[in-house]
Every structure is written in C-alpha cells, then in structure tokens.
Amino acid sequence: MNGRECTETVPPRLLLCDFLRSRLRLTGTHVGCEHGVCGACTVLLDGEPVRSCLLLAVQVDGREVTTVEGLAPDAEHLHPVQQAFHEEHGLQCGFCTPGILMTVSALLEEHPRPSDEEIRVWLSGNLCRCTGYVNIVRAVRRAGALLAARRGRAAPAEAPRP
C-alpha cells in the first residue's frame, strides 16, 4: 500500500474503498456513486487505474495499491501531477480530484505527451460537476511538462492559453 507492506485480515465482502477509508484511514480516496461510474474512488492497482468501489479488498492481496496519499514523495513536496493541478487551477470543490490525479498519473506513465483528445478520453471516466475540464486538460499538459523536465527529457509543447 503506497509503497509499504500492509497485512490485514478483512471480511471477504469488504470493498477496497471501504478498507482504504475506514481501516487504513486513507480518506483521500473518495466514494461517490458506488457503481464505478464517477471515478472518485480511482486508485492505481499495479500501476493501472481501477475503481476501488468495484473491488473487494481481498482481491488486491499481493498487489501494489497506490492511493492519492501515495503520489507525493513526502509531506513537504507535491507530485508533479499535484503541482500542475495546483498551478493550473485544475480543481474546484476537490471531490473528484483524487480520482482524476490517479487517472492522470497512469495516463502520463503510458503516454508522456498525450494529445488533448487522449486526455479527454482518459478522463471520460472521471466526472467533475464543478469545472468545464478546460483547466483540468491544461493541468494534465503542465504535468506532462513537469514530468518530462524531471526525467530530463524535452518538455512537451504546451498549448497557448486561451
């Protein structure tokens, strides 16, 4: 769990999202629709975005789970995706933000220079009721640039601001 060994005995029908929030107190994983539609509960399972409301905690035995709390390297520094969302005002109320951050992290691992269309396709499973996604897409582009700079690669071209 977030890079650390975690051993717990859980009831067989306990949802992963409930395990994270109630047992481990990792409350950054939000529970919205409880049907896998809204994306608020998205975590990374072996690096892939999944809905924690659709998985049982026992199903992740022996697997790597990363929650939004596991993105930042420490309490003093933000992950580049978090930094970009802060810089580009890619959130409003913040309820959907953890799930979006997890989805974006996986996207940028797989596609370091996504097009706006690819960004929108990847984010189509994360519902945000507060924004028009414009700043979110901008934040994803900025996160790609920050990650590229961190990895020592040329940063992807950022689209001009409207």
C-alpha positions in Angstrom: 0.0 0.0 0.0 1.6 3.2 -1.2 5.0 1.5 -1.3 4.8 -0.1 2.1 3.9 -3.6 3.1 0.4 -3.9 4.5 -1.0 -7.0 6.1 -4.6 -7.0 7.3 -7.3 -9.6 7.9 -10.5 -8.4 6.2 -14.0 -9.8 5.8 -14.4 -11.3 2.3 -17.0 -8.8 1.2 -15.3 -5.6 2.3 -14.9 -3.2 -0.6 -11.4 -1.9 -1.3 -12.7 1.7 -1.0 -14.1 1.0 2.5 -10.9 -0.8 3.5 -8.8 2.2 2.5 -11.0 4.8 4.2 -12.2 3.0 7.3 -9.4 0.5 8.1 -6.3 2.4 6.8 -7.7 5.9 7.2 -6.6 6.8 3.7 -9.5 9.2 3.2 -8.2 10.8 0.0 -10.0 8.0 -1.9 -13.5 9.4 -2.2 -16.6 7.4 -2.6 -19.2 8.9 -4.9 -21.6 6.7 -6.9 -20.5 3.3 -5.5 -21.2 1.9 -9.0 -17.9 2.6 -10.8 -19.3 5.4 -12.8 -18.0 8.6 -11.3 -14.3 7.7 -10.8 -13.9 9.5 -7.5 -12.6 6.3 -5.9 -9.9 5.6 -8.5 -6.7 4.2 -7.2 -3.8 2.5 -9.0 -3.6 -1.3 -8.9 -0.2 -2.4 -10.2 0.0 1.0 -11.9 -3.4 0.7 -13.6 -6.3 3.0 -12.7 -9.2 1.0 -11.1 -12.4 1.8 -9.3 -11.9 0.8 -5.7 -15.7 0.7 -5.2 -15.8 -2.3 -7.6 -13.1 -4.3 -6.0 -13.0 -6.4 -2.8 -10.1 -5.7 -0.5 -9.2 -9.4 -0.7 -8.8 -9.1 -4.5 -5.7 -6.9 -4.1 -3.8 -9.4 -1.9 -0.2 -9.4 -3.1 -0.7 -6.5 -5.4 0.6 -2.9 -5.4 -2.1 -0.3 -4.5 -1.4 3.4 -4.8 -3.8 6.0 -3.4 -3.6 9.7 -3.8 -1.8 9.8 -0.5 1.0 7.8 -2.1 1.6 10.2 -5.0 3.8 12.8 -3.3 7.3 11.7 -2.3 6.9 13.2 1.2 4.8 15.7 3.2 7.0 18.6 2.0 6.7 18.1 -1.8 3.9 17.6 -4.3 4.0 15.0 -7.1 4.3 16.8 -10.4 0.7 16.0 -11.3 -0.5 17.5 -8.0 1.8 20.6 -8.6 0.4 21.1 -12.1 -3.2 20.9 -10.8 -2.4 23.5 -8.2 -0.6 25.8 -10.7 -3.3 25.5 -13.4 -6.3 25.6 -11.0 -7.4 22.1 -12.2 -9.8 21.7 -9.3 -12.7 23.4 -7.7 -14.6 21.6 -4.9 -11.9 18.9 -4.9 -14.2 15.9 -4.5 -13.3 14.3 -7.9 -9.7 15.5 -7.8 -8.1 12.4 -6.1 -9.6 10.1 -8.7 -8.5 12.4 -11.5 -5.0 12.7 -10.2 -4.7 8.9 -10.1 -6.0 8.6 -13.6 -3.7 11.3 -14.9 -0.7 9.7 -13.2 -1.4 6.4 -15.1 -2.1 8.3 -18.4 1.3 10.1 -18.2 3.1 6.9 -17.4 1.7 5.3 -20.5 1.5 8.4 -22.8 4.0 11.1 -21.6 2.8 13.5 -24.3 -0.9 12.9 -24.7 -3.0 15.0 -27.1 -5.9 16.9 -25.8 -8.2 14.2 -27.3 -6.3 11.4 -25.5 -6.5 13.4 -22.2 -10.3 13.8 -22.6 -10.7 10.1 -23.5 -8.7 9.0 -20.4 -10.7 11.5 -18.2 -14.0 10.4 -19.6 -14.5 8.0 -16.6 -13.9 10.8 -14.1 -16.9 13.0 -13.5 -16.4 16.6 -12.4 -19.5 18.6 -11.7 -17.7 21.9 -11.0 -15.4 22.5 -13.9 -15.6 22.6 -17.7 -12.5 20.4 -17.8 -10.6 23.2 -19.5 -8.2 23.8 -16.6 -8.0 20.1 -16.0 -6.8 19.4 -19.5 -4.4 22.3 -19.1 -3.1 20.9 -15.8 -2.5 17.5 -17.5 -0.4 19.1 -20.2 1.5 21.0 -17.5 2.0 17.8 -15.5 3.4 16.2 -18.7 5.9 19.0 -19.0 6.9 18.8 -15.3 7.4 15.1 -15.5 9.4 15.4 -18.7 11.6 18.0 -17.1 12.0 15.8 -14.0 13.1 12.9 -16.2 15.5 15.1 -18.2 13.5 14.9 -21.4 12.4 17.8 -23.6 9.1 19.0 -22.3 6.1 18.6 -24.5 4.8 21.7 -26.1 2.1 23.3 -24.1 -0.8 24.8 -26.0 -1.2 28.6 -25.6 -3.7 29.8 -23.0 -7.0 31.0 -24.4 
